[in-house]
Amino acid sequence: MPLIKVQTSVTAPEQAEIEVLLKSLSAKLAKHTGKPESYVMTAFEAGISMTFAGATDPVCYIEIKSVGTMKAEQTQSMSQDFCQQINQSLGVPKNRIYIEFADAKGAMWGWNGTTFG
C-alpha cells in the first residue's frame, strides 16, 4: 500500500542503477512507514520535461502515498532520507526536489480485487 513515485528531468541512468535505486527506495519506505515491504510499490520516470523556479536545471518530484496517517516526524525523516538518496543517485540538488506526502483512506486504495478499508 505504500507507494513512492519518482519523476525527474534527468536522463535515466542504466537499468541496473535504476533497479538498485528502486530497491533501496522500497526498503526505506517500508522502514519509514512500518509497513511490510511486500506491499510497497515503486515507480521511476526519467527524462520528463520539467521546470522549477523558472529553470530547467535538474529537478525531481516525488509522491509518497500510504494507507493510514503519516505523522510529521515521519514525513520530516522521509524528506531528509529520500532527498539525500535522490541527490546521491541522480545528482539532483536537494533544493530542487519536491515531495508530496498523501495519506489514503483504506477504502480508497484497491488491491487484489478488494480494498484496504
C-alpha positions as CSV (number, residue, x, y, z in Angstrom):
1,M,0.0,0.0,0.0
2,P,2.8,2.5,0.4
3,L,3.9,4.0,-2.9
4,I,6.9,6.1,-3.9
5,K,6.9,7.5,-7.4
6,V,9.9,9.5,-8.6
7,Q,9.6,11.8,-11.6
8,T,12.7,13.6,-12.8
9,S,14.1,15.7,-15.6
10,V,17.4,14.0,-15.6
11,T,18.3,11.3,-18.2
12,A,17.7,7.8,-17.0
13,P,20.7,6.0,-15.7
14,E,21.5,2.4,-16.7
15,Q,18.7,-0.1,-16.0
16,A,20.8,-1.8,-13.3
17,E,21.2,1.5,-11.5
18,I,17.5,2.2,-11.7
19,E,16.8,-1.2,-10.1
20,V,19.2,-0.5,-7.3
21,L,17.6,2.8,-6.7
22,L,14.1,1.4,-6.7
23,K,15.0,-1.5,-4.3
24,S,16.6,1.0,-1.9
25,L,13.6,3.3,-2.0
26,S,11.3,0.3,-1.4
27,A,13.2,-0.9,1.6
28,K,13.5,2.6,3.1
29,L,9.8,3.3,2.6
30,A,8.8,0.1,4.3
31,K,11.1,1.0,7.2
32,H,9.7,4.6,7.5
33,T,6.1,3.6,7.3
34,G,6.4,0.4,9.4
35,K,4.6,-1.5,6.6
36,P,5.7,-4.8,5.1
37,E,7.9,-4.3,2.0
38,S,5.7,-6.9,0.3
39,Y,3.1,-4.1,0.0
40,V,5.5,-1.4,-1.2
41,M,5.4,-0.2,-4.8
42,T,8.0,2.0,-6.5
43,A,7.9,3.8,-9.8
44,F,10.6,5.8,-11.7
45,E,10.2,8.2,-14.7
46,A,13.2,10.0,-16.1
47,G,13.7,12.5,-18.9
48,I,10.5,14.4,-18.2
49,S,10.3,18.0,-19.3
50,M,10.1,19.9,-16.0
51,T,10.9,23.3,-14.6
52,F,11.4,24.6,-11.1
53,A,11.8,28.2,-10.1
54,G,11.5,29.0,-13.8
55,A,14.6,27.0,-14.7
56,T,15.1,23.7,-16.5
57,D,18.1,22.6,-14.4
58,P,17.8,19.1,-12.9
59,V,14.7,18.7,-10.9
60,C,12.7,15.9,-9.2
61,Y,9.1,15.4,-7.9
62,I,8.4,12.5,-5.6
63,E,5.0,11.3,-4.5
64,I,4.7,9.2,-1.3
65,K,1.3,7.7,-0.6
66,S,0.2,5.3,2.1
67,V,-2.9,4.0,3.8
68,G,-3.2,5.4,7.2
69,T,-1.7,8.5,8.8
70,M,1.8,9.7,8.3
71,K,3.0,11.8,11.2
72,A,5.1,15.0,10.9
73,E,8.1,13.2,12.4
74,Q,7.8,10.5,9.7
75,T,7.5,12.9,6.8
76,Q,10.4,15.0,8.0
77,S,12.6,11.9,8.3
78,M,11.4,10.7,4.9
79,S,12.1,14.0,3.3
80,Q,15.6,14.1,4.6
81,D,16.3,10.4,3.6
82,F,14.8,10.5,0.2
83,C,16.2,13.9,-0.8
84,Q,19.7,12.6,0.2
85,Q,19.1,9.4,-1.8
86,I,18.0,11.2,-5.0
87,N,20.8,13.7,-4.7
88,Q,23.4,10.9,-4.5
89,S,21.8,8.7,-7.1
90,L,20.7,11.2,-9.7
91,G,22.6,14.4,-8.9
92,V,19.5,16.5,-8.4
93,P,20.2,19.2,-5.8
94,K,18.1,18.8,-2.6
95,N,16.7,22.3,-3.1
96,R,15.2,21.2,-6.4
97,I,13.3,18.2,-5.1
98,Y,9.6,18.4,-4.0
99,I,8.0,15.6,-2.1
100,E,4.2,15.3,-1.8
101,F,3.1,13.1,1.1
102,A,-0.5,11.8,0.9
103,D,-2.5,9.6,3.3
104,A,-5.2,7.5,1.7
105,K,-8.3,6.0,3.4
106,G,-8.3,2.3,3.2
107,A,-11.5,2.2,1.1
108,M,-9.8,4.5,-1.5
109,W,-6.9,2.1,-2.1
110,G,-7.6,-1.1,-4.1
111,W,-5.5,-4.3,-4.3
112,N,-6.2,-7.8,-5.3
113,G,-9.8,-7.2,-6.2
114,T,-10.7,-5.5,-2.9
115,T,-9.7,-2.5,-0.9
116,F,-7.9,-1.9,2.4
117,G,-10.9,-0.4,4.0
